[in-house]
Amino acid sequence: MTTQIIAPERAQDEQREKPRKNMIMAAVMAAMFMAALEGTVISTAMPSIARSFGDISNYSWVFAAYLLGQTATSLVFGRLADTIGRRTAILIGLAIFLSGSLLCGFAWSLPALIGFRAFQGLGAGAIMPISMTIIGDLYPPQQRGKAQSLVATVFGTSSVVGPMLGGAIVQSVSWSWIFWINIPVALAAMLAFRLLLPVHERQGDGGIRMSGSLLFMGALTAALLSLSWFGNRGPEGVIALAVASALLLAFLMTELNSPAPLFVPSVWKSGHVAIANLATFCGASVIIAITAFLPLFMQALLQATPLKAGLALTAIAMGWPLGATFAGWYQLKIGLARTMLGGSVLILLGSIFFATLDAGSSFLHAASGSFFVGMGMGLLTSAAMIMVQESVTPAERGTATGSNIFARNLGSVIGASIFGVVFNASVSGQAGGLDIHAIEARIASDGFRRLPTDVAQDIGMALNHVFVAMAILAALCVVVAILNFRRGKADAEN
């Protein structure tokens, strides 16, 4: 009798909660769309921005700075979501992101834009992990895969809209508007979270220290600068390496002595968390290489307009939600380990398409590579996120989610920087006596369409080196997924 009374009451409660859940989910998707859009809208705008500033050698740093900011704060805000509550943490992150977007539009030089992009990234570092944590709170594992397929649709849509929107904006109005379009979306999301998310009681102060995050960000920045400067800026590369080593040592000391380190041992001791995050790292590096350099290939080698170059990326958006939707419906049936492995193989297949691009390649060639990589990422990221979240207790879900977002951001920032080094070194070595600054001057004065044939060919060769390196990293992703499959798929699938 009691059971018969309680069951309808629970059903009624769930029915009453459904509209609120749907509105929270809509706010989550809007916030994530905004943050994801900033990773793609700039891709087709960057050649024009670099030309306006006469600076192509720092091209990849505009991408890397945004991702560096995300990397620095994703772990911190993941912890804050567990301590001060989801609502307060995401409102802080959205406020930072909104301010950074406003500043980016007023940048007066490429270095200024790089700095403002890093600040903008600090806010994005809060949006992604907290949004995924909120989804984990709203839905049980059986429903979470389907919810994450909606998130993949957001990423897919941003991948479609972003490049085309960026190309359209720079062809019609000031490039500043690729950043300012975020402002109304950010304000609407902040209002929704303020009204709909509950206020969580503090679970202790968590011992959160920004010093560890700042030290890690500083060490990573110095290491990337060292990587960029070695061989072409004399002792500056050595100095940057020394600074990176010192900051890394300070970070390690801070972690060892902190009551609440950024890398929480109870989270990372799970082998499945570490493997899922490593696979995510590799996949994210592949995506950033395509996002950063495919539009450049299309404009410099195929003489495409910024808008048409953006279309070459849209196949990623077609494949990603398809892969995530498949994962949402079937990954718990076929297993998370198998889903990750299938996604990794598709990423490798797509990377091979890019590694074989040349000046005579068709649009379909590039689009096919984008589609396979996108579908592979849809499978990989969905399975990896659930694997990470279900490998820890609910009290550590925010921290675990932050670790996966951290791995994705770290892969993107390191990938953008390393592939940028490959590109610059290849251009300098191939350009028949021309250095990168001479090529920058030609692009600034004549644009991509009037580049001499030999210079365009040299840029194409450098981009080929980037895509080959990308394919090698994709192969490493497959190896990691195989190790996960062999390590103990039964445990991973629980």
C-alpha positions as CSV (number, residue, x, y, z in Angstrom):
1,M,0.0,0.0,0.0
2,T,2.8,2.4,1.0
3,T,4.7,1.6,-2.2
4,Q,1.7,2.2,-4.3
5,I,1.3,5.7,-2.7
6,I,5.0,6.7,-2.9
7,A,5.6,5.6,-6.5
8,P,3.0,8.0,-8.0
9,E,4.3,10.8,-5.7
10,R,7.8,10.3,-7.0
11,A,6.5,10.3,-10.6
12,Q,4.7,13.6,-9.9
13,D,7.8,15.1,-8.4
14,E,9.8,14.1,-11.4
15,Q,7.2,15.5,-13.7
16,R,7.2,18.8,-11.9
17,E,11.0,18.9,-12.0
18,K,11.1,18.2,-15.7
19,P,10.5,21.8,-16.9
20,R,13.2,23.1,-14.6
21,K,15.6,20.5,-15.8
22,N,14.9,21.3,-19.4
23,M,15.5,25.0,-18.8
24,I,18.8,24.3,-16.9
25,M,19.8,22.1,-19.8
26,A,19.0,24.9,-22.2
27,A,21.2,27.3,-20.2
28,V,24.0,24.8,-20.1
29,M,23.9,24.3,-23.8
30,A,23.8,28.0,-24.5
31,A,26.9,28.6,-22.2
32,M,28.8,25.7,-23.8
33,F,27.8,26.8,-27.3
34,M,29.3,30.2,-26.6
35,A,32.5,28.9,-25.2
36,A,32.8,26.3,-28.0
37,L,32.0,28.9,-30.7
38,E,35.1,30.9,-29.6
39,G,37.3,27.9,-30.5
40,T,36.0,27.8,-34.1
41,V,34.7,31.3,-35.0
42,I,38.2,32.7,-35.0
43,S,39.6,30.0,-37.3
44,T,38.5,31.6,-40.5
45,A,38.9,35.1,-39.2
46,M,42.6,34.6,-38.1
47,P,44.2,34.9,-41.6
48,S,42.5,38.3,-42.0
49,I,43.4,39.3,-38.4
50,A,47.0,38.2,-38.9
51,R,47.2,40.1,-42.2
52,S,45.7,43.3,-40.6
53,F,48.4,43.2,-37.9
54,G,51.2,42.0,-40.3
55,D,52.0,39.1,-38.0
56,I,51.8,35.4,-38.9
57,S,54.6,34.0,-36.8
58,N,52.4,34.3,-33.7
59,Y,49.4,33.0,-35.6
60,S,49.0,29.8,-33.5
61,W,49.3,31.7,-30.2
62,V,45.9,33.3,-30.6
63,F,44.5,29.7,-30.4
64,A,46.9,28.6,-27.8
65,A,46.3,31.5,-25.4
66,Y,42.6,30.8,-25.2
67,L,43.2,27.1,-24.5
68,L,46.0,28.0,-22.1
69,G,43.6,30.0,-20.0
70,Q,41.1,27.2,-20.1
71,T,43.7,24.7,-19.0
72,A,44.8,26.9,-16.1
73,T,41.3,27.1,-14.6
74,S,39.5,23.9,-15.5
75,L,40.8,21.9,-12.6
76,V,40.3,24.9,-10.2
77,F,36.7,25.4,-11.2
78,G,36.0,21.7,-11.2
79,R,37.1,21.7,-7.5
80,L,35.1,24.9,-6.8
81,A,32.0,23.3,-8.2
82,D,32.3,20.7,-5.5
83,T,33.0,23.2,-2.7
84,I,31.2,26.5,-3.2
85,G,28.4,25.1,-5.5
86,R,27.7,24.9,-9.2
87,R,25.8,28.1,-9.3
88,T,28.3,30.4,-7.7
89,A,31.2,28.9,-9.6
90,I,29.7,29.1,-13.1
91,L,28.5,32.7,-12.5
92,I,32.1,33.7,-11.7
93,G,33.3,31.9,-14.8
94,L,30.7,33.5,-17.1
95,A,31.6,37.0,-15.7
96,I,35.2,36.4,-16.6
97,F,34.4,35.1,-20.0
98,L,32.1,38.1,-20.8
99,S,34.8,40.6,-19.7
100,G,37.4,38.8,-21.8
101,S,35.2,38.8,-24.9
102,L,34.7,42.5,-24.5
103,L,38.4,43.2,-24.3
104,C,39.3,41.0,-27.2
105,G,37.2,43.2,-29.5
106,F,39.3,46.2,-28.5
107,A,42.7,44.6,-29.1
108,W,45.1,46.9,-30.9
109,S,47.8,44.3,-31.8
110,L,48.2,40.6,-32.0
111,P,50.1,40.4,-28.7
112,A,47.3,42.3,-27.1
113,L,44.7,40.0,-28.6
114,I,46.7,37.0,-27.4
115,G,46.7,38.4,-23.8
116,F,42.9,39.1,-23.9
117,R,42.3,35.7,-25.4
118,A,44.1,34.1,-22.4
119,F,41.9,36.1,-20.0
120,Q,38.8,35.0,-22.0
121,G,40.0,31.4,-21.7
122,L,40.1,31.7,-17.9
123,G,36.3,32.0,-18.0
124,A,35.8,29.3,-20.6
125,G,37.8,27.0,-18.2
126,A,34.9,27.3,-15.8
127,I,32.1,26.9,-18.3
128,M,33.0,23.5,-19.7
129,P,33.7,21.4,-16.5
130,I,30.9,22.9,-14.5
131,S,28.4,22.5,-17.3
132,M,29.3,18.8,-17.7
133,T,29.1,18.4,-13.9
134,I,25.6,19.9,-13.9
135,I,24.6,17.4,-16.5
136,G,26.0,14.7,-14.3
137,D,23.9,16.0,-11.5
138,L,20.7,16.1,-13.6
139,Y,20.8,12.7,-15.2
140,P,21.8,9.2,-14.1
141,P,24.4,7.2,-16.2
142,Q,21.7,5.5,-18.2
143,Q,20.3,8.9,-19.4
144,R,23.6,10.8,-19.4
145,G,24.9,9.5,-22.6
146,K,21.8,10.8,-24.4
147,A,22.2,14.2,-22.7
148,Q,25.8,14.3,-23.8
149,S,24.7,13.6,-27.4
150,L,22.8,16.9,-27.1
151,V,26.0,18.6,-25.9
152,A,27.8,17.1,-28.9
153,T,25.1,18.7,-31.1
154,V,26.0,22.0,-29.5
155,F,29.7,21.4,-30.4
156,G,28.7,20.3,-33.8
157,T,26.6,23.3,-34.4
158,S,29.3,25.6,-33.2
159,S,31.7,23.9,-35.6
160,V,29.3,24.6,-38.5
161,V,28.3,28.1,-37.4
162,G,31.6,29.3,-36.1
163,P,33.8,29.1,-39.2
164,M,31.1,30.4,-41.5
165,L,30.1,33.1,-39.1
166,G,33.7,34.2,-38.6
167,G,34.3,34.3,-42.4
168,A,31.1,36.3,-42.9
169,I,31.9,38.8,-40.1
170,V,35.4,39.6,-41.4
171,Q,34.0,40.0,-44.9
172,S,31.2,42.4,-43.9
173,V,32.0,44.1,-40.6
174,S,34.9,44.5,-38.1
175,W,36.5,41.3,-36.8
176,S,35.8,42.6,-33.3
177,W,32.3,41.3,-33.6
178,I,33.4,37.7,-33.5
179,F,34.0,38.4,-29.8
180,W,31.2,40.8,-29.0
181,I,28.5,38.4,-30.2
182,N,29.1,36.5,-27.0
183,I,27.9,39.3,-24.7
184,P,24.1,38.8,-25.0
185,V,24.4,35.0,-24.7
186,A,26.6,35.3,-21.6
187,L,24.1,37.7,-19.9
188,A,21.1,35.4,-20.7
189,A,23.0,32.3,-19.4
190,M,24.0,34.1,-16.2
191,L,20.4,35.1,-15.5
192,A,19.1,31.5,-16.1
193,F,21.7,30.0,-13.8
194,R,21.0,32.6,-11.2
195,L,17.3,31.8,-11.2
196,L,17.3,28.0,-11.8
197,L,20.3,26.5,-10.1
198,P,19.9,25.7,-6.3
199,V,22.3,27.2,-3.8
200,H,24.6,24.5,-2.5
201,E,25.9,24.5,1.0
202,R,29.7,24.8,1.3
203,Q,31.5,21.5,1.7
204,G,34.4,23.2,3.4
205,D,36.6,25.8,1.8
206,G,38.4,23.0,-0.2
207,G,41.8,24.6,0.3
208,I,41.5,26.0,-3.2
209,R,44.7,27.9,-4.1
210,M,45.0,29.9,-7.3
211,S,48.8,29.9,-6.8
212,G,49.1,26.3,-8.0
213,S,47.0,27.0,-11.1
214,L,49.0,30.2,-11.9
215,L,52.3,28.4,-11.4
216,F,51.2,25.6,-13.7
217,M,50.0,28.1,-16.3
218,G,53.3,30.0,-16.1
219,A,55.4,26.8,-16.4
220,L,53.4,25.7,-19.4
221,T,53.6,29.1,-21.1
222,A,57.4,29.3,-20.6
223,A,57.8,25.7,-21.9
224,L,55.8,26.5,-25.0
225,L,57.8,29.7,-25.6
226,S,61.0,27.8,-25.2
227,L,59.8,25.3,-27.8
228,S,58.9,28.1,-30.1
229,W,62.2,30.1,-29.6
230,F,64.8,27.3,-29.8
231,G,66.8,27.5,-32.9
232,N,65.7,31.0,-34.0
233,R,65.9,33.4,-31.0
234,G,69.3,32.5,-29.6
235,P,69.6,32.4,-25.8
236,E,65.9,33.3,-25.2
237,G,64.9,29.7,-25.7
238,V,67.3,28.5,-23.0
239,I,66.1,31.2,-20.6
240,A,62.5,30.3,-21.2
241,L,63.3,26.6,-20.5
242,A,65.0,27.6,-17.3
243,V,62.0,29.7,-16.2
244,A,59.7,26.8,-17.1
245,S,61.8,24.4,-15.0
246,A,61.8,26.7,-12.0
247,L,58.1,27.3,-12.2
248,L,57.4,23.6,-12.6
249,L,59.5,22.8,-9.5
250,A,57.6,25.5,-7.6
251,F,54.3,24.0,-8.8
252,L,55.3,20.5,-7.7
253,M,56.3,21.8,-4.2
254,T,53.0,23.6,-3.9
255,E,51.1,20.4,-4.9
256,L,53.0,18.3,-2.4
257,N,52.3,20.7,0.5
258,S,48.7,21.6,-0.4
259,P,45.8,20.1,1.6
260,A,43.8,20.2,-1.6
261,P,46.1,19.8,-4.6
262,L,44.9,20.4,-8.2
263,F,45.7,16.9,-9.2
264,V,43.6,15.0,-6.6
265,P,45.2,11.6,-5.9
266,S,41.9,9.8,-5.3
267,V,40.7,10.9,-8.7
268,W,43.9,10.2,-10.8
269,K,44.8,6.9,-9.1
270,S,42.0,5.3,-11.1
271,G,43.7,3.8,-14.2
272,H,40.6,4.4,-16.2
273,V,40.6,8.1,-15.4
274,A,44.2,8.4,-16.5
275,I,43.7,6.4,-19.7
276,A,40.5,8.2,-20.7
277,N,42.2,11.6,-20.1
278,L,45.2,10.6,-22.2
279,A,43.0,9.5,-25.1
280,T,41.1,12.8,-24.8
281,F,44.4,14.7,-24.9
282,C,45.4,13.1,-28.1
283,G,42.1,13.6,-29.8
284,A,41.9,17.3,-28.8
285,S,45.4,17.9,-30.3
286,V,44.2,16.5,-33.6
287,I,41.1,18.8,-33.6
288,I,43.1,21.9,-32.9
289,A,45.5,21.2,-35.7
290,I,42.6,21.0,-38.1
291,T,40.8,24.0,-36.7
292,A,44.0,26.2,-36.8
293,F,45.6,25.1,-40.1
294,L,42.9,23.8,-42.5
295,P,41.5,27.3,-43.2
296,L,45.1,28.5,-43.9
297,F,45.6,25.6,-46.3
298,M,42.4,26.4,-48.1
299,Q,43.2,30.1,-48.5
300,A,46.9,29.8,-49.3
301,L,46.9,26.7,-51.5
302,L,43.3,26.5,-52.9
303,Q,42.7,30.2,-53.1
304,A,39.5,29.9,-51.2
305,T,37.7,32.8,-49.5
306,P,37.4,32.9,-45.7
307,L,33.8,31.8,-46.0
308,K,34.5,28.9,-48.3
309,A,37.5,27.9,-46.1
310,G,35.0,27.7,-43.2
311,L,32.9,25.3,-45.1
312,A,35.8,22.8,-45.2
313,L,35.5,22.5,-41.4
314,T,31.7,21.9,-41.3
315,A,32.0,18.2,-41.9
316,I,33.4,17.9,-38.4
317,A,30.1,19.2,-37.1
318,M,28.3,16.6,-39.2
319,G,30.3,13.7,-37.9
320,W,30.7,14.7,-34.2
321,P,27.0,14.6,-33.2
322,L,26.5,11.4,-35.2
323,G,29.3,9.8,-33.3
324,A,28.0,11.1,-29.9
325,T,24.4,10.1,-30.7
326,F,25.6,6.5,-31.5
327,A,27.6,6.5,-28.3
328,G,24.7,7.8,-26.2
329,W,22.4,5.0,-27.4
330,Y,24.8,2.1,-27.5
331,Q,28.0,2.7,-25.5
332,L,26.7,1.1,-22.4
333,K,25.7,-2.0,-24.5
334,I,28.9,-2.4,-26.5
335,G,31.1,-1.1,-23.7
336,L,32.9,2.2,-23.1
337,A,36.3,0.6,-24.0
338,R,35.1,-0.5,-27.4
339,T,33.4,2.9,-28.0
340,M,36.7,4.7,-27.3
341,L,38.7,2.4,-29.5
342,G,36.2,2.8,-32.4
343,G,36.4,6.6,-32.1
344,S,40.2,6.5,-32.0
345,V,40.3,4.5,-35.2
346,L,38.0,6.9,-37.0
347,I,40.2,9.8,-35.9
348,L,43.3,8.1,-37.3
349,L,41.4,7.4,-40.6
350,G,40.4,11.1,-40.9
351,S,44.0,12.2,-40.1
352,I,45.3,10.1,-43.0
353,F,43.0,12.0,-45.3
354,F,44.6,15.3,-44.1
355,A,48.1,13.9,-44.4
356,T,47.5,13.2,-48.1
357,L,46.2,16.7,-48.9
358,D,48.0,18.7,-51.6
359,A,47.4,21.7,-53.9
360,G,45.4,19.5,-56.3
361,S,43.1,18.0,-53.6
362,S,39.3,18.5,-53.8
363,F,37.0,20.0,-51.3
364,L,35.5,16.5,-50.8
365,H,38.9,15.2,-49.8
366,A,39.2,17.6,-47.0
367,A,35.6,17.3,-46.0
368,S,35.9,13.5,-45.7
369,G,38.8,13.8,-43.3
370,S,36.9,16.3,-41.3
371,F,33.8,14.0,-41.1
372,F,35.8,11.0,-39.9
373,V,37.7,12.9,-37.3
374,G,34.5,14.5,-36.1
375,M,32.6,11.2,-35.8
376,G,35.6,9.7,-34.0
377,M,35.7,12.6,-31.5
378,G,31.9,12.2,-30.9
379,L,32.5,8.5,-29.9
380,L,35.7,9.1,-27.9
381,T,34.7,12.1,-25.8
382,S,31.3,10.8,-24.9
383,A,32.7,7.4,-23.7
384,A,35.7,9.1,-21.9
385,M,33.5,11.5,-20.0
386,I,31.2,8.8,-18.6
387,M,34.2,6.6,-17.8
388,V,35.8,9.4,-15.8
389,Q,32.6,10.4,-14.0
390,E,31.7,6.9,-13.0
391,S,35.2,6.0,-11.8
392,V,34.8,8.4,-8.7
393,T,32.3,9.1,-6.0
394,P,29.5,11.7,-6.6
395,A,31.3,14.1,-4.2
396,E,34.3,14.1,-6.6
397,R,32.3,14.3,-9.8
398,G,33.2,18.0,-10.4
399,T,36.9,17.3,-9.8
400,A,36.9,14.3,-12.1
401,T,35.0,16.1,-14.8
402,G,37.4,19.0,-14.5
403,S,40.3,16.5,-15.0
404,N,38.8,15.4,-18.3
405,I,38.2,18.9,-19.5
406,F,41.7,19.8,-18.4
407,A,43.1,16.9,-20.5
408,R,41.1,18.2,-23.5
409,N,42.4,21.7,-23.0
410,L,45.9,20.7,-22.4
411,G,45.9,18.6,-25.6
412,S,44.6,21.6,-27.5
413,V,47.1,24.1,-26.2
414,I,50.1,21.9,-26.5
415,G,48.9,20.7,-29.9
416,A,48.4,24.3,-31.1
417,S,51.9,25.3,-30.0
418,I,53.7,22.2,-31.2
419,F,52.0,22.2,-34.6
420,G,52.7,26.0,-34.8
421,V,56.4,25.2,-34.2
422,V,56.3,22.5,-36.9
423,F,54.7,25.0,-39.3
424,N,57.1,27.9,-38.6
425,A,60.2,25.6,-38.8
426,S,59.0,24.1,-42.0
427,V,58.3,27.4,-43.7
428,S,61.7,28.8,-42.7
429,G,63.4,25.7,-44.0
430,Q,61.4,25.5,-47.3
431,A,60.9,29.1,-48.3
432,G,64.0,29.4,-50.5
433,G,65.9,32.0,-48.4
434,L,62.7,33.8,-47.2
435,D,62.2,33.9,-43.5
436,I,58.8,33.9,-41.8
437,H,58.8,37.7,-41.4
438,A,59.3,38.2,-45.2
439,I,56.4,36.0,-45.9
440,E,54.3,37.9,-43.3
441,A,55.1,41.1,-45.1
442,R,54.0,39.7,-48.5
443,I,50.7,38.4,-47.0
444,A,50.1,41.8,-45.3
445,S,50.6,43.7,-48.5
446,D,49.1,41.4,-51.1
447,G,47.0,38.8,-49.3
448,F,47.0,35.1,-49.9
449,R,45.7,35.2,-53.5
450,R,48.8,37.1,-54.7
451,L,51.5,35.0,-53.1
452,P,54.2,33.8,-55.5
453,T,53.7,30.2,-56.5
454,D,56.9,29.0,-54.9
455,V,56.0,30.7,-51.6
456,A,52.5,29.2,-51.7
457,Q,54.0,25.7,-52.4
458,D,56.4,26.1,-49.5
459,I,53.5,27.0,-47.2
460,G,51.7,23.9,-48.5
461,M,54.7,21.8,-47.7
462,A,54.8,23.1,-44.2
463,L,51.1,22.4,-43.7
464,N,51.7,18.9,-45.0
465,H,54.3,18.4,-42.3
466,V,51.7,19.6,-39.7
467,F,49.1,17.1,-41.0
468,V,51.6,14.2,-41.0
469,A,52.6,15.0,-37.4
470,M,48.8,15.1,-36.6
471,A,48.4,11.6,-38.1
472,I,51.2,10.3,-35.9
473,L,49.5,11.7,-32.8
474,A,46.2,10.1,-34.0
475,A,48.0,6.7,-34.2
476,L,49.1,7.2,-30.6
477,C,45.5,7.8,-29.6
478,V,44.6,4.4,-31.1
479,V,47.5,2.8,-29.1
480,V,46.1,4.3,-25.8
481,A,42.6,3.1,-26.6
482,I,43.9,-0.5,-27.3
483,L,45.7,-0.4,-23.9
484,N,42.5,0.6,-22.2
485,F,40.6,-2.2,-23.9
486,R,43.2,-4.8,-22.9
487,R,43.7,-3.4,-19.4
488,G,40.3,-4.4,-18.1
489,K,37.3,-3.6,-20.2
490,A,35.0,-5.2,-17.7
491,D,35.9,-2.7,-14.9
492,A,35.8,0.2,-17.4
493,E,32.3,-0.7,-18.5
494,N,31.0,-0.7,-15.0
